[in-house]
Amino acid sequence: MKQRKAWRVVREVIDEADLIIEVVDARDPIGTRNRKLERLIQESGKPLLIVMNKADLVPKEWAEEYKRKSEVPVVFISARERKGTGILRNEIKKLARPLLDEKERVKVALIGYPNVGKSTIINALKGKRAVGTAPIPGYTKGKQLIRLSRRIWLLDSPGVVPIDDFDELVIKGGFPADKIEEPVKPALKLISRILETRREAITEKFGIEEFESEEEVLRRIGEKRGMIKTGGEVDLEETARWLLREWQTGRFTLFASEEEKEKDFVRDFEDVLEGIEKGLLLDPRRILWKYGDELWEKLDNQKRVGVREIGGMTVGIATGFKKCDSAVKFLEELTGKHVLASECFGRKWKGVIAIME
């Protein structure tokens, strides 16, 4: 659906409805709230309610703070988990009450970007499968009214906010990260949005605390990931694709899970990796033989990791694990690459040297 036609449909839905709910992904409120849509609703003079779906994926304290600061009424729910739907139903009745003095029936429309959960919310409010759901943009077809109460009806319609530019399409997962020819621009836009919404997410995910620009953040992510080109420069394009892929797949969100927090580690072994690169050592046993003393000195309960691209392969060093298999798995998860050969060392605390591709 072309932009102009899509916005015409949205305007038609606003005109037909008496009360409008904008459905937003709680994990990315800036990215999934649409100010143009909210302005159209406010100009119409009709009540607006923001519903933050997928609230089970964000901390309660953060949700309460966001709600307190919002100039528009906000309800946090998890339609999938059936949490908060009673509060939403009560809020709809509260906003509809003044309208029922003048109308026999109040129509409530749900509008939002693709895949924020509009149909799932309708099902949750109704209490049974009132409409189909599918993770496919534009799945809801046509229009139908669904009874919520005797005088309040939900208007199930194609109220899909169009995605206005390509960078937004990428960030919202509408275009695969691996197929983007120029990924740096959308990646920088994503970083800017993350910094504006919750700056701590960058520190929690990547251990980056001090920086001056979005490009510096991207460069330092590349350094930490070992995405280095021949000559020692960070491969910004590959780093950008990796970051966008992490965001699209949900492996990176604004809020780290407890499991992710337990994986905290420090970057180390730069001197060792420098020597490995100069000697073009791609045999884990030879690396351990040459640099074993330096690596054994740092074996304790602190997780330490070093990664570098060398000769078309990736060399990874990880220490501070109770089991060698855990260190190997950690390196694979961190880099997204497969371990071809590895050497384990240590007693109480273990470390591994791995060659990956």
TIMARLO-774152 format. One record per residue (C-alpha): residue in three letters; x, y, z. Coordinates in steps of 0.05 Angstrom, whole numbers, plus 5000, padded with zeros to 4 digits. Last residue first. Example, Ala and Ser with C-alpha at 12.3 -4.5 7.8 and 13.67 -1.06 7.14 Angstrom:
BEGIN
ser527349795143ala524649105156
//
This chain:
BEGIN
glu569546255222met572646115290ile579345935321ala578745865396ile583145965457val579545745520gly579745905594lys577745535657trp577245705730lys578645165781arg584044855738gly586045225674phe586845095599cys582444925540glu584644925467ser579845045410ala578644885337leu573045045287val568745475332his562645745294lys561146485289gly555746945318thr561247315354leu558447345425glu554246715419glu560146315392leu564846595444phe559946425500lys559045725474val566545605476ala567045895546ser561345455571asp564444835540cys570944985578lys567244955644lys567645395706phe568946025664gly573646605678thr577346615611ala575546735538ile580346825479gly577646875408val581346855341thr577046995280met579146755211gly580747115146gly588047215164ile586447505233glu579847795257arg580347935332val576747745396gly578647825470val574447625529arg575147645605lys570047355654gln572247505725asn572446885769asp579946805762leu585046625708lys588947255690glu595946995704trp594446365664leu593646785601glu600347135607asp603946475622gly600446115564tyr602546615511lys607246195468trp604845485484leu597545715487ile598046035417arg601545415389arg595944985417pro590445435390asp593345425318leu592046055278leu598446435293leu599646985242gly605847205281lys603847935279glu596547755291ile598047305350gly602547845380glu596948365375leu592047855403val596547765464asp597148515475glu589648615467phe588148055517asp582348405551arg575148625544val571148555608phe565148105621asp557948135643lys554247485625glu549947515688lys546848145660glu544647765598glu541047235640glu537647785680ser535048065615ala537948705586phe532949255573leu532949695511thr533149075467phe538648665434arg537247945417gly530448175392thr531547915321gln531148605289trp535648915341glu541148385336arg540748425260leu541349185262leu547549125305trp550648595259arg549248995197ala552349615228thr558549235249glu559248965178glu558649665150leu563349975202asp569049485189val573649765243glu580549955217gly586649535233gly589949495164thr585848895141lys578949015168ile576848935241met570248665266gly573048415332arg566348495367lys569248985417glu572449395362gly565949385321ile561949615381arg567250165390arg566050405319leu558550415327val558950805392glu563851295359glu558951385302glu553351555351ser557652105380glu561852315440phe562951675479glu564151445551glu560650835580ile561250275530gly560349595564phe556849315502lys549949095524glu549249435592thr552950065570ile548850155506ala542350005544glu544050545595arg542251085545arg534850925549thr530251285501glu534751825471leu540951385469ile536850825438arg534051295385ser540951555367ile543650835362leu537950655315lys539351255271leu546751065269ala544750365248pro539950635195lys545751055165val551050505170pro547249955133glu548650155060glu547349535017ile542249235065lys541148495051asp543848225117ala539448695157pro533048405128phe527748935111gly521349045151gly524848945217lys522649605249ile529649885244val530049705170leu523350025152glu525250635193asp531550715152phe527550625088asp522651195101asp515451335120ile513050685150pro505550695141val501050695203val496450095198gly489150205216pro486649635172ser480149575213asp477549255275leu472849775305leu471749565377trp464749675404ile462250005468arg454750045481arg453049335504ser460249165519leu466448985478arg462648815415ile466848735353leu465549165292gln468648955226lys472949275173gly477049005115lys483448595123thr487848495183tyr494348155160gly497548815137pro504448655164ile505147905180pro506047645251ala499147325250thr492647415289gly485547235271val479647615300ala474847495357arg478946925387lys476446945458gly476647415517lys474248015477leu479648455507ala485047935495asn482747805423ile482748555409ile489648615439thr492248045395ser489448405334lys493149045350gly499748705368val505449175348asn506348775284pro505149325233tyr505050035261gly499150285300ile491650415303leu486250105346ala479350415337val473950475390lys466750585368val461850875419arg454450695413glu448151085428lys451851735427glu451152395465asp451652195538leu455651585516leu461452045497pro462652245569arg463251505589ala467851295532leu474251525566lys472651155630lys470150535592ile476650505553glu480650585618asn476850015649arg478249555590leu485549735592ile486049585667gly482748905654thr487548785596gly493548905642lys496448205634arg493547705584glu500547425571arg500047555496ala496448215507ser501948465553ile499449135579phe501749835596val496450375595val498051105577pro493851745579val497352285538glu502152815566ser506752245588lys511552355647arg507851905696lys506851355645tyr514251345628glu516051315702glu511150745714ala513950355655trp521150445679glu519350195748lys515749585718pro521849365679val520549205605leu519048545569asp512348415604ala510149085575lys509148745507asn503849275489met504150005508val497050265497ile496651015485leu489651295492leu486951865449pro480252215457lys477452565395gly478453295378ser480053145306glu486253575311gln488553135369ile487752515327leu491552815268arg497153035316glu497552335346leu498352035277lys503852525258arg507252385325asn507751635312arg509651205371thr513250585349gly520550835347ile520051275408pro516450725448asp521350165431arg520649605482ala513549815500asp511349685428val505750185414val498350125400glu494950795389ile487850745415ile482651215385leu475751405411asp469651595369ala471851225307glu469651355235asp473851975223ile480051655254val479051035211glu478351465148arg484651845167val488451185173val485850965105arg488151615073trp494951525107ala495650855072lys493551135005arg498751685008gln504251215031lys502950674979met500050005000
//
